[in-house]
Each structure stands twice: as structure tokens, then as C-alpha cells.
């Protein structure tokens, strides 16, 4: 497994058909900017004529660290991470955290088999996307990072939808009406499985890869194995585009 520091039968094409139907409604994707506070407050030091003991130095350093942390978090009032830390909230995601993991072909697990019903009432399963490189995004409507990344996900889907690529959302919290409203608002044209009640799809993927937060985006290879994992909000469409392209280029 490599951590990047920055950032089969083809008879049925259900995801693409659903996508085209939704695109006909003419919604435009929206993007949400995420503000970050990147600078800690400056610290000052005053020289004194007496050299303190080692234990005193350690106490002063510890006190300075705590004070600096509190000041930094207070200064970052627009930073979602700081706000969650100060409020002690646990909302199922950590805003601002982002990590990309790629898995070498010889280190991937077994293919993931999944099935469910979309927000439009259509059955959709791993059989429907067999042979495709498949992007699976776990999300729910009130998740702020999910809203922020929706435009980037859609743009990568639009680029690759004719390249043996499928996109599937897995909604873990909402009912179909809320998922459809989200798709209309943010211009999402690929289908999402409603998994709030049974949790069966999430359970199927959890057996193959950790799903400790939302959003998480997985890239599955043509065999249905997890080839890459994006933890947290997608920090730019080019990252997912590269992962999809790399997986497409792998020999079958």
C-alpha cells in the first residue's frame, strides 16, 4: 500500500442510463470552498539572567505548548477542524483531513459483491458494473465535505463515463427523497444506492477496506477489487481523475 503525500459481461449499462436520465434535468454542479487556517500565532521569548533548571524548562515548554494550541484554535475560528475540536463534536467525519491510498494489484483483496436499490427505485449491483473501473462514494446529504466534493466527483464522471467507468454513490443516512434533492441541487447525474436502513452495502465493503469516516471514495479495478481509497473530502478532481486513469491503464 502506497500513501500519496499530496493530495465479465457488459450487457447492462444501468448506471450510465440512469446518469443520462438525470443529466436531462439540467442541474448544474455547485462547489463549496473550505476555508483553512494555516498559521499559528507568533510566540515571543524574553532572555533572563538566570539559567532555569531542566525540570523548569520542561514545565515552561509544556505550558507554552498548551497556550499556543489554545491560541491557534481560537484564531482559527473559520477552520472546521478547530471548531470541532473546541466543541467536542463527533459527526462521523473530520473536516479537512485528507489522505489517498493506492493498493498494488498483487496486494488487493477479493472482489466486493454488493447490491441495493437506488434513489430512483432501480436495482443496482456489482454485476451491473462488472468489467468496469468503478468509483464508489460513501456520502449523506447533511455531510458538509460530501456537499463540497460533489462537483469534483461529477466532473470526473462526466470525463470518464464512456471509458468503461461507472460511478455509484452509497447513501448511508438518507431516504430516497433527500438523496434525489441532493442530486438535483448539486448536479449529480450518477445513481446512489440508499443503504440507510439495511447497511448491507456498507457492510460488504467494510469487510474489504476500513470505512471509519464519511466521505470515503473507493476506486475498484475491473475485477471489483479495491485499488485506491480516498479518505475525507476529495481535494480536487485531478486526484480522482489520476486514480481512475491509472486503474484503467492496468492490464486485465
N, C-alpha and C positions, 0 to 999 in steps of 0.2 A: 504494500500500500504506500502510495506517494502522496505527501501533503504539499500542495502548492502554496507558497507563501503569499501570493497576491490574491490575490483576489479570492417444410413449413408451408403453409398454404396461404395463398393471398387472395382467396375467393371473396372474402368480405372486407369491405373498407369502411366499416361503420364510423370510426372516429372522423374520417375525412368528410363523409357525407353529413354528419352532424355539424361539423365545422362550417361547411359551406352553407347549410341552412341558417346557422346563427349569423354568419357574415352578412347574409341578405338583409338582416335587420338594421345594418348600417351604423352600429355603435362605434365610437372612437375610443381607443385606449387612453387612459389618463395615467400620469405618473406623479408620484408623491416624493418630494425631496425629503431626505432625512438629514437633519442638522446634527453636527457633531461639535463638541468642544474638545479641542486637541491640545490646549496649552494649560499647564498647571500654573498657579500663581507664583510669582517670584519669591525667593526667600533671601533673607539678609543675614549676615553674621557680623558680630562685633568682637574684636580682639580684646582680651583681658590679660592682665599681667601675671596671673596665677595659672599654672597648668593644672587642670582638674584631674581627679583620679580616673582610672579606666571605667570603674562602675558608674561614676557620674557622667562620663562621656556617653556611655550606653543609654543611661536614663534620658539624657538630653536628646540623643538621637531618636529614641523611641517616641518621646513626646513630640518632637518636631515632625516625625513621620505621620503621627495621628493628626496633628494640627494641619499639616499640608494636605492630607487626604480629605479632611472635612472641608477645608477651604476650596479645594479643587472641585468637590462635588457641589458645593454651594454656588461656585462660579459657573458651573455647567448647568444652569437651570433649564436650558433648552435641550440637554442631552438626555434621551430616553433611558440610557443605561444608568445615569446618575439619578434620575427621578425614580426609577425602580429600586435602586439601592437605598435611597433615603426613605422611600415609602414602605420598603419591605415587601413589595408586591411579588407574587408568583403567578404569572399569567400564561404559563406554558411556553413562553418564548423569551429569549433575551435579546432585546433590540440592539442592533449594532454588531453583534457577534457574527462572524462570517468565516467559513472555512470550506475549502474544496479538497476532496479526497478522490484520487483515481486509483483503481484496482487493476493490477496487471491481469491479462487474460488467464494466466496459469494459476492465479490466486483467487479467482472468483468462485462463489458458491454455486449451489444448484439453481436452476431456473425457478422463478417465482410464479406460481399459478394463482390467479385471482379472478374474481367475478363479482359483479354487482349491477345495480340499476342507476342510470344517470338521472340528472335533474329533469330531463325531458321524458323520463319513463321508459327508456330503451335499455335492454340488456347489453352489457359490455363485459368482455372477459379477455384474459390473456390470449385466448385462441383467436380473437378478432384482430390482434396486432402481431400475430406470430410472423417472424421473419423481419419485422421492423426494428429499428432502433427506437426505443420508446422512452419518452420523458414522463416521469410520474411526479406530480407536485402535490404535497400534502398541505392543505390550507383550510381556513374557515373565514367567514365574512368579517367578523369583528377583529381579526388579527391585523394590526397596523402594518407590519412588514409584508404580509400577504397582499395587502392593497398596493403597497409601494412597488412590489416586484411584478405585478400583473402585466404591465405594459411591456416589460422586457421579455417575459415568458411568451406573450403573444407575438412579439416581433420575431423571435426565433422560430416559433411555429409557422408563421407566415413564410419565412425564408425556406424552411425545410419540408413543408407539407407534401411536396411532390418528390421527395428524395428517399422514399422508404422509411419515413419517420412518422411516428404517432405521438401525440400528446394526450395525457389523461390526468385530470385533476382528481384528487381524493379529498372530498369534504368530510371532515371529521366531527363537525359540530352542528351543522345547519340542516334545516328541512329544504325540500326542493325549491320552494318559493323564494327563500332567501338566496339560494345559490343562483337561481335564474336572475334575480335582481342584481346580484353582484356581476354576473356575466354581462348584463345589459349596461350597467354603469361603467365598467372598466373595459368593455370591448373584447371580452374573452370569447373566442369562437370554437375552442375545442371542448369536448364534453368533460363533465366531472361526475364521478360516482358519489352517491350520497351514502356515507358509511357511518353516520352518526349513531344509529340505533344498534346495529349488529357489531360494528367494528371488525368485521371479518376480513376486509381488505387490508386494513392496517395491521391486523394480527398476522396475515400471510407475509407481509413484508417485514414485520418485526422479527420474524424467525430467521430472516436472511441478513438484516442490517439494523443497527440501532436507530430508533426513531424517538429520541429523547426530547425533541422540541418541534415547534412549528414556526415558520415553514421549513420544510425539508424537500429538496428536489433530487430525485434519483434519475440516472441515465442507465437504461437497460440495454445490453447488447442484443444482437439478433437472436440469440438463444434464450433471452429472457432473464439473463443474469445481471446482477448489479455491477455496473462497470465504473460508475462515478457517483459521488454523493456531494451535494451542496448543502451545508448546514447554515441556516439563517437566511436572511434576505439576500436574494441574488444581487450582487453589486455590479450590474452591467450585463447587457445582453451578450457581449462578446465572449464572456466567460463560458456561458452555456453553449453558445454557438461553437466554440472551440471543442468542448467536450463531445458535443453531438457529432461534429465533423470527424474528430479523431476516432470515435467509435464506429462511424460509418466506414471509415477507411480500413478498418480491421478486416482481415480475410475471414471469410465464413468457414 
